[in-house]
Amino acid sequence: MVGQIVLLLNSAVCMVGGIMFLCDWYKTRNIDLRPFSLRRFLFFEKGYNPIEKLLLAILGLTTSVFTAYIAILMI
């Protein structure tokens, strides 16, 4: 029961984070034209470009879906 609650909270946090990165990507998709930087992406430096924001949004949303799925399987 506690594990399910933790997983569902994790799912909600990842969902909100993914949606926030998706909104940031939508706002800056045609403004910031810097190239993709693996160093900036992996080491969580400030100033993500739109491609990095989109990747973080996809990562957050898929993590949210998988944790919710695991929580449902635990029932």
Stockholm file with secondary structure:
# STOCKHOLM 1.0

chainA/1-75         MVGQIVLLLNSAVCMVGGIMFLCDWYKTRNIDLRPFSLRRFLFFEKGYNPIEKLLLAILGLTTSVFTAYIAILMI
#=GR chainA/1-75 SS CHHHHHHHHHHHHHHHHHHHHHHHHHHHTTTCCCCCCHHHHHTTCSCCCHHHHHHHHHHHHHHHHHHHHHHHHTC
#=GC SS_cons        CHHHHHHHHHHHHHHHHHHHHHHHHHHHTTTCCCCCCHHHHHTTCSCCCHHHHHHHHHHHHHHHHHHHHHHHHTC
//
